[in-house]
């Protein structure tokens, strides 16, 4: 078995770190990276055509109820079909919805 004294310079520290398994910092960084990807949300108005998205949150008073009534509730998977100016057309299943710029900016989505 190798000992750290048998390895020159920085190699000893690298060997020791590698033999002890991942450090708490490395595990924390990996956990943080995976959780930040899962929570990376942005306004629907910033999405590009063809992009598959999941509705993460609805900002604004009364918007929750109205969006749920038309079928665009939190957790719904949607695809941006067309974007022109600030407005866009999204598709959920076989249904398409035209949303104005103001409404699209208040819908937070995450890439699927």
C-alpha positions, -999 to +999 in steps of 0.1 A: +000+000+000+012+035-008+018+061+019+015+098+014+052+102+024+062+080-006+047+105-031+065+138-039+050+173-035+014+179-042+009+143-053+007+133-017-022+156-010-040+145-041-035+108-032-048+114+003-079+133-009-086+106-035-082+077-011-105+093+015-134+096-009-153+128-019-149+157+005-179+174+021-172+204-001-173+183-033-205+166-022-220+200-014-210+214-048-225+184-066-258+187-047-259+224-053-253+220-090-281+195-094-306+215-073-298+247-091-305+230-125-339+218-112-348+253-100-335+274-128-366+293-138-371+322-162-401+341-177-419+324-205-413+356-226-376+346-228-382+311-242-373+303-278-396+286-303-395+248-302-384+248-265-401+223-242-409+238-208-426+231-175-447+258-158-429+265-125-449+294-111-476+320-119-469+355-107-497+381-103-531+384-086-558+361-099-535+347-126-534+313-109-571+308-113-574+320-148-544+301-161-557+269-144-591+274-161-576+274-195-553+244-187-519+261-182-514+253-145-482+249-125-465+216-136-480+216-171-455+208-199-458+233-228-439+240-260-433+274-275-447+273-311-443+308-322-428+341-309-435+374-324-427+407-307-434+401-270-463+378-275-461+341-282-481+310-289-476+279-267-490+244-271-501+219-244-511+186-259-533+194-289-543+229-276-526+261-285-528+294-266-518+329-276-503+349-248-495+386-247-461+399-236-473+410-202-489+376-194-459+357-208-436+377-186-455+367-154-454+329-162-422+314-148-410+282-166-381+257-164-366+237-192-375+201-193 
